[in-house]
């Protein structure tokens, strides 16, 4: 059934209420209910039955029928991984590893700039998966950024900006597998596109992914120059001069007091070793699920990462790491066996807000994507009478809108990549396939960043211990500034592609770096003047 404009109602309700009320779960449920009522034609009983069924399906409990089907439980694996990570954080905190690292880092990092850049660099290093990135970086760096009076909203922004943007331009990550899968299903590497290799198309798209590249540049720029603007300026001002890291919203933040008393004999290795084992375990399971040759499979490294099951790898890698951490701390005698029950509960409790929001976000996503087909409706609104040269920029806009409305970048890939590839074939401009794919990927990251119902946005605010809507409101102006410049860059690429993609991409990036620098500087100056006037009054 074609719901037309009605398909836009659930995301509008959820996003609008989230901004107005700052109550995320209530807003998401209102969006879910409105969508269910539309699908069931206003029947309230059928609507609630629909909601319960969707939540059950998203939790994937039906996959317990066999071990093989359980291994395909993507959402359930993600939730279990969050619980495992929460327990590991509680154990590491109790053992004194986090405190020891914080004390060590405090001696090594002696400035606000250093704390910001260190957080940024850690985010760069953990490029395998955005979920893992968001939660790990926040957990490790909170003590350091707190000491240097960096607001939790700024920490959430740095985390979010070094999660998805890094994953989408890294040659190896859980995101690579999804993009390559969509490219393969869209015919890349076969027929008229037999000269194109899906993995090489992805690698080539990195150069044109202006939003991800400029977002990373912006994090460095703001960390070094302190060019904050918009609502973030107030958060940073209160953190630095009023010692208020939450801008008055600590009670509403995602910060959960675990009541974990750190051990006195903790060492830096008590944090570094479990995290290192976690990274190695996850990479190993990624390669195992990708049938890597060293694990008895037939695929080389690149092909293995193309075919991996990242959710499976996160869960089993996390479980192995948790078992290792327990044994390690028992041997070290930093934790006794009796404490594991209470620490596990506290770790679960820490992740519970994120789990609840994720379940609601997945539920509204299911209605929007599968029942109302909001993405397809948004795509249909765009006329096909535009010149081919603006298609990379047009796909960037559409992708951003779809991702913002649905809260999922991966879902956006699934909707738009199968449209972009045939469109390039139809027009005969095969040279624009890579820029058009980049437009889809780049726009999806922007929408994912800007949307309050995005899972990565939710996990970034959770990892930073920041009130979720504070993170959304402070990040939105930053993300949108980069998006506007990225849109112009895609226009440049589209019109200059006939002179060569290398030339077009280079000019686009140079334009982006220069324009972003001056735009951020001007916005900072204007915000500073406006805020100074308000303080003086």
ABEGO torsion letter per residue (X at the ends): XBAEAAAAAAAAAAAAAAAAAGBAAAAAAAAAAAAAAAAAGGBAAAAAAAAAAAAAAAAGAAAAABAAAAAABAAAAAAAAAAAAAAAAAAAAAAGAAAAAAAAAAAABABAAAAAAAAAAAAAABAABAAAAAAAAAAAAAAAAAAAGBBAAAAAAAAAAABAAAAAABABBAAAAAAAAAAAAAGBGBEAAAABBAAAAAAAAAAABAAAAAAAAAAAAAAAAGBBBEAAAAAAAAAAAAGBAAGGAAAABABBBAGBBBBAABBAAAAAAAAAAAAAAAAAAAAAAAGBAAAGBABBAAAAAAABBAAAAAAAAAAAAAAAAAAAAAAAGABBAAAAAAAAAAAAAAAAAAAAAAAAAAAAAAAAAAAAGAAAAAAAABBAABBAAAAAAAAAAAAAAAAAAAGBAAAAAAAAAAAAAAAAAAAGBAAAAAAAAAAAAAAAAAAAAABAABAAAAAAAAAAGBBAAAAAAAAAAAAAAAAAAAAAAAAAAAAAAAAEAAAAAAAAAAAAAAAAAAAAAAAAAAAAAAAAAAAAX
